[in-house]
Amino acid sequence: MSPRNEGQEPTATLHSHVYARRGTKIVSHPTGEMRAHHATTPHFKVSVDHGLGAKGTKVAEALLKTCEQDFATLHGYFGGIVPKSMPFHLLVTAGSDGASHATCLATALSIGANSGPLAFMRSLVIAEEDEVFEANYGHGWNCGYSNGEGLSRVLANDIVKGVEPQDFVSPPVWLDQPSDETGVLREDWVTRTEHTDMNYFSIGCSVLFLNWLRFQLNFPWAKIIAAGAPTLAETYMNLTGKNDGWTTFQSLVDRTYPPGKPSRLKTDNPFPLPVA
């Protein structure tokens, strides 16, 4: 491997702060010779695994075309803050499990170029970038917890709609399967927050609840983010002044997707749902 560029992480790392496909606990980025892409933007630089060849260049150039507009969108959602340790360093690797970074504050984002279609690479960048915004913003959003992981996914999926492969979609996992050894269906991850970003049961619940806030109750993302708290139930209370977030959400979801029956849901966002 040639010497790394200043500030670059090696691709032979295993990260625990991830946007990973189902069944993946730690995103692995195979070792490769990383080379800096010639172009940069005000908030981003890119390095590419040389072994990807023309594909790596194509991914880098596509990301550079959209990264500043997506940064501006997140900048607005998070109250106009600029994260520390800029610029973002996008490391385009030969990985196939998703994207990751070393800590919630880390601005070196490893993007697995073999994780899905080209448009999904943009979504991966947004999801990991969003986690850095969360870490700088606070308000209870923690990228290593179920509420913060949920937020990173819903923002990415809303900014770049319909590009995630099916094995990155999380709500059906929560809707369709018992969530623990007791056989509890649809465990409550609204009044509680799970201290991991790797459990598709709690992630699926969080993703659905946040999309319910946005697309059923019609709160803008900026208001939802500003109302952030250690639990999604508290976020709802900050928005509405009510403490019935879990029961109201659960009632609507259960009416549309009856417990114990296959939901057949293929998306992260089925909202708005009929209320009667």
DAMORA-V417392 format. One record per residue. N is the residue number from 1. RES is the residue in one letter. PSI is psi in whole degrees, -180 to 180 (none if undefined). D_LAST is the distance of its C-alpha to the last C-alpha in Angstrom with 1 decimal. Layout:
n=N res=RES psi=PSI d_last=D_LAST
n=N res=RES psi=PSI d_last=D_LAST
//
This chain:
n=1 res=M psi=133 d_last=60.8
n=2 res=S psi=163 d_last=62.1
n=3 res=P psi=142 d_last=61.9
n=4 res=R psi=154 d_last=58.5
n=5 res=N psi=153 d_last=57.7
n=6 res=E psi=130 d_last=57.7
n=7 res=G psi=-2 d_last=54.4
n=8 res=Q psi=141 d_last=53.2
n=9 res=E psi=149 d_last=52.0
n=10 res=P psi=149 d_last=53.3
n=11 res=T psi=-6 d_last=51.0
n=12 res=A psi=29 d_last=52.1
n=13 res=T psi=157 d_last=49.9
n=14 res=L psi=117 d_last=47.0
n=15 res=H psi=148 d_last=44.3
n=16 res=S psi=-9 d_last=41.7
n=17 res=H psi=101 d_last=39.5
n=18 res=V psi=159 d_last=37.8
n=19 res=Y psi=96 d_last=35.1
n=20 res=A psi=154 d_last=35.7
n=21 res=R psi=161 d_last=34.4
n=22 res=R psi=140 d_last=33.1
n=23 res=G psi=-6 d_last=36.0
n=24 res=T psi=125 d_last=38.1
n=25 res=K psi=-38 d_last=39.2
n=26 res=I psi=127 d_last=41.8
n=27 res=V psi=125 d_last=42.1
n=28 res=S psi=134 d_last=45.6
n=29 res=H psi=108 d_last=47.4
n=30 res=P psi=146 d_last=50.5
n=31 res=T psi=136 d_last=53.8
n=32 res=G psi=162 d_last=55.0
n=33 res=E psi=113 d_last=57.2
n=34 res=M psi=133 d_last=55.1
n=35 res=R psi=138 d_last=56.3
n=36 res=A psi=133 d_last=55.2
n=37 res=H psi=146 d_last=53.7
n=38 res=H psi=-28 d_last=55.8
n=39 res=A psi=149 d_last=53.0
n=40 res=T psi=171 d_last=51.2
n=41 res=T psi=174 d_last=49.0
n=42 res=P psi=-31 d_last=49.0
n=43 res=H psi=5 d_last=46.6
n=44 res=F psi=143 d_last=47.0
n=45 res=K psi=160 d_last=49.7
n=46 res=V psi=137 d_last=49.4
n=47 res=S psi=148 d_last=51.5
n=48 res=V psi=139 d_last=51.3
n=49 res=D psi=119 d_last=52.5
n=50 res=H psi=-31 d_last=55.5
n=51 res=G psi=-16 d_last=54.9
n=52 res=L psi=-18 d_last=51.7
n=53 res=G psi=-135 d_last=54.0
n=54 res=A psi=-32 d_last=52.5
n=55 res=K psi=-43 d_last=49.0
n=56 res=G psi=-42 d_last=49.3
n=57 res=T psi=-41 d_last=50.6
n=58 res=K psi=-43 d_last=47.7
n=59 res=V psi=-46 d_last=45.2
n=60 res=A psi=-47 d_last=47.1
n=61 res=E psi=-36 d_last=47.3
n=62 res=A psi=-42 d_last=43.7
n=63 res=L psi=-38 d_last=42.7
n=64 res=L psi=-23 d_last=45.2
n=65 res=K psi=-26 d_last=43.7
n=66 res=T psi=-12 d_last=40.2
n=67 res=C psi=-36 d_last=41.0
n=68 res=E psi=-39 d_last=41.9
n=69 res=Q psi=-35 d_last=38.8
n=70 res=D psi=-37 d_last=36.6
n=71 res=F psi=-44 d_last=38.7
n=72 res=A psi=-38 d_last=38.2
n=73 res=T psi=-48 d_last=34.4
n=74 res=L psi=-38 d_last=34.5
n=75 res=H psi=-42 d_last=37.2
n=76 res=G psi=-42 d_last=34.9
n=77 res=Y psi=-36 d_last=31.9
n=78 res=F psi=36 d_last=34.3
n=79 res=G psi=22 d_last=35.8
n=80 res=G psi=14 d_last=38.8
n=81 res=I psi=157 d_last=40.5
n=82 res=V psi=122 d_last=42.9
n=83 res=P psi=157 d_last=43.2
n=84 res=K psi=167 d_last=46.7
n=85 res=S psi=39 d_last=49.0
n=86 res=M psi=157 d_last=48.2
n=87 res=P psi=169 d_last=48.4
n=88 res=F psi=140 d_last=45.9
n=89 res=H psi=108 d_last=47.9
n=90 res=L psi=118 d_last=46.0
n=91 res=L psi=102 d_last=47.7
n=92 res=V psi=109 d_last=46.9
n=93 res=T psi=176 d_last=47.8
n=94 res=A psi=13 d_last=47.9
n=95 res=G psi=159 d_last=45.2
n=96 res=S psi=5 d_last=42.3
n=97 res=D psi=-6 d_last=40.0
n=98 res=G psi=-141 d_last=38.4
n=99 res=A psi=161 d_last=39.6
n=100 res=S psi=165 d_last=41.0
n=101 res=H psi=163 d_last=43.0
n=102 res=A psi=-38 d_last=45.3
n=103 res=T psi=168 d_last=43.7
n=104 res=C psi=-29 d_last=40.8
n=105 res=L psi=-12 d_last=43.3
n=106 res=A psi=126 d_last=45.2
n=107 res=T psi=3 d_last=45.1
n=108 res=A psi=110 d_last=46.7
n=109 res=L psi=119 d_last=43.8
n=110 res=S psi=124 d_last=44.5
n=111 res=I psi=115 d_last=42.6
n=112 res=G psi=110 d_last=42.9
n=113 res=A psi=-16 d_last=43.6
n=114 res=N psi=23 d_last=43.0
n=115 res=S psi=-11 d_last=39.4
n=116 res=G psi=-169 d_last=37.7
n=117 res=P psi=164 d_last=37.9
n=118 res=L psi=-42 d_last=39.6
n=119 res=A psi=-28 d_last=36.4
n=120 res=F psi=-26 d_last=35.3
n=121 res=M psi=-40 d_last=38.4
n=122 res=R psi=-43 d_last=37.2
n=123 res=S psi=-39 d_last=33.9
n=124 res=L psi=-43 d_last=36.1
n=125 res=V psi=-46 d_last=38.2
n=126 res=I psi=-44 d_last=35.3
n=127 res=A psi=-44 d_last=33.9
n=128 res=E psi=-37 d_last=37.3
n=129 res=E psi=-41 d_last=38.2
n=130 res=D psi=-38 d_last=35.0
n=131 res=E psi=-33 d_last=36.1
n=132 res=V psi=-41 d_last=39.4
n=133 res=F psi=-44 d_last=37.6
n=134 res=E psi=-47 d_last=35.7
n=135 res=A psi=-34 d_last=39.0
n=136 res=N psi=-24 d_last=40.6
n=137 res=Y psi=-40 d_last=37.7
n=138 res=G psi=-132 d_last=36.9
n=139 res=H psi=29 d_last=34.0
n=140 res=G psi=-5 d_last=33.3
n=141 res=W psi=117 d_last=32.7
n=142 res=N psi=120 d_last=34.9
n=143 res=C psi=-20 d_last=35.2
n=144 res=G psi=4 d_last=36.4
n=145 res=Y psi=168 d_last=33.3
n=146 res=S psi=-35 d_last=29.8
n=147 res=N psi=-41 d_last=28.3
n=148 res=G psi=-39 d_last=31.0
n=149 res=E psi=-41 d_last=30.8
n=150 res=G psi=-44 d_last=27.1
n=151 res=L psi=-42 d_last=27.8
n=152 res=S psi=-37 d_last=30.6
n=153 res=R psi=-43 d_last=28.6
n=154 res=V psi=-36 d_last=25.5
n=155 res=L psi=-44 d_last=28.0
n=156 res=A psi=-44 d_last=30.1
n=157 res=N psi=-25 d_last=27.2
n=158 res=D psi=-39 d_last=25.9
n=159 res=I psi=-39 d_last=29.5
n=160 res=V psi=94 d_last=30.4
n=161 res=K psi=138 d_last=27.3
n=162 res=G psi=26 d_last=27.2
n=163 res=V psi=-11 d_last=30.7
n=164 res=E psi=136 d_last=30.5
n=165 res=P psi=156 d_last=31.7
n=166 res=Q psi=-31 d_last=29.3
n=167 res=D psi=9 d_last=31.3
n=168 res=F psi=-8 d_last=30.5
n=169 res=V psi=128 d_last=26.7
n=170 res=S psi=-34 d_last=25.6
n=171 res=P psi=-38 d_last=21.9
n=172 res=P psi=-28 d_last=22.4
n=173 res=V psi=-45 d_last=25.2
n=174 res=W psi=-40 d_last=23.1
n=175 res=L psi=-34 d_last=20.1
n=176 res=D psi=-13 d_last=22.5
n=177 res=Q psi=149 d_last=25.6
n=178 res=P psi=140 d_last=26.9
n=179 res=S psi=-6 d_last=27.9
n=180 res=D psi=-178 d_last=31.1
n=181 res=E psi=-14 d_last=33.7
n=182 res=T psi=-10 d_last=31.9
n=183 res=G psi=15 d_last=29.1
n=184 res=V psi=126 d_last=26.4
n=185 res=L psi=138 d_last=23.2
n=186 res=R psi=59 d_last=21.5
n=187 res=E psi=145 d_last=24.0
n=188 res=D psi=104 d_last=23.1
n=189 res=W psi=30 d_last=24.8
n=190 res=V psi=-50 d_last=23.0
n=191 res=T psi=-13 d_last=24.9
n=192 res=R psi=154 d_last=27.8
n=193 res=T psi=128 d_last=29.5
n=194 res=E psi=137 d_last=31.6
n=195 res=H psi=54 d_last=35.0
n=196 res=T psi=155 d_last=35.1
n=197 res=D psi=23 d_last=33.8
n=198 res=M psi=4 d_last=34.4
n=199 res=N psi=111 d_last=31.8
n=200 res=Y psi=-19 d_last=29.1
n=201 res=F psi=-54 d_last=26.9
n=202 res=S psi=-34 d_last=26.9
n=203 res=I psi=-46 d_last=27.0
n=204 res=G psi=-41 d_last=23.9
n=205 res=C psi=-46 d_last=21.9
n=206 res=S psi=-44 d_last=23.4
n=207 res=V psi=-46 d_last=22.7
n=208 res=L psi=-44 d_last=19.0
n=209 res=F psi=-44 d_last=18.8
n=210 res=L psi=-40 d_last=20.9
n=211 res=N psi=-31 d_last=19.0
n=212 res=W psi=-45 d_last=15.8
n=213 res=L psi=-42 d_last=17.9
n=214 res=R psi=-47 d_last=19.2
n=215 res=F psi=-12 d_last=16.6
n=216 res=Q psi=-46 d_last=13.2
n=217 res=L psi=-12 d_last=14.9
n=218 res=N psi=32 d_last=17.7
n=219 res=F psi=133 d_last=20.7
n=220 res=P psi=154 d_last=23.8
n=221 res=W psi=-41 d_last=25.7
n=222 res=A psi=-38 d_last=28.7
n=223 res=K psi=-40 d_last=26.8
n=224 res=I psi=-45 d_last=25.2
n=225 res=I psi=-44 d_last=28.8
n=226 res=A psi=-27 d_last=30.4
n=227 res=A psi=5 d_last=28.1
n=228 res=G psi=148 d_last=29.2
n=229 res=A psi=174 d_last=30.2
n=230 res=P psi=-25 d_last=31.4
n=231 res=T psi=157 d_last=27.8
n=232 res=L psi=-29 d_last=24.5
n=233 res=A psi=-39 d_last=23.2
n=234 res=E psi=-35 d_last=26.0
n=235 res=T psi=-46 d_last=25.3
n=236 res=Y psi=-44 d_last=21.8
n=237 res=M psi=-40 d_last=23.5
n=238 res=N psi=-30 d_last=26.0
n=239 res=L psi=-38 d_last=23.4
n=240 res=T psi=-19 d_last=21.2
n=241 res=G psi=8 d_last=23.6
n=242 res=K psi=160 d_last=21.1
n=243 res=N psi=25 d_last=21.7
n=244 res=D psi=26 d_last=18.2
n=245 res=G psi=-50 d_last=17.9
n=246 res=W psi=-48 d_last=18.1
n=247 res=T psi=-38 d_last=15.9
n=248 res=T psi=-45 d_last=13.0
n=249 res=F psi=-48 d_last=13.6
n=250 res=Q psi=-43 d_last=14.2
n=251 res=S psi=-45 d_last=11.1
n=252 res=L psi=-46 d_last=9.0
n=253 res=V psi=-43 d_last=11.8
n=254 res=D psi=-33 d_last=12.4
n=255 res=R psi=-37 d_last=9.0
n=256 res=T psi=-39 d_last=9.8
n=257 res=Y psi=85 d_last=13.5
n=258 res=P psi=133 d_last=14.5
n=259 res=P psi=141 d_last=17.7
n=260 res=G psi=-8 d_last=20.8
n=261 res=K psi=144 d_last=19.7
n=262 res=P psi=130 d_last=20.9
n=263 res=S psi=-30 d_last=18.4
n=264 res=R psi=24 d_last=20.6
n=265 res=L psi=133 d_last=19.7
n=266 res=K psi=10 d_last=22.7
n=267 res=T psi=161 d_last=22.0
n=268 res=D psi=-16 d_last=21.9
n=269 res=N psi=94 d_last=19.0
n=270 res=P psi=2 d_last=15.8
n=271 res=F psi=152 d_last=14.0
n=272 res=P psi=147 d_last=12.1
n=273 res=L psi=152 d_last=9.2
n=274 res=P psi=138 d_last=5.7
n=275 res=V psi=-8 d_last=3.8
n=276 res=A psi=none d_last=0.0
//
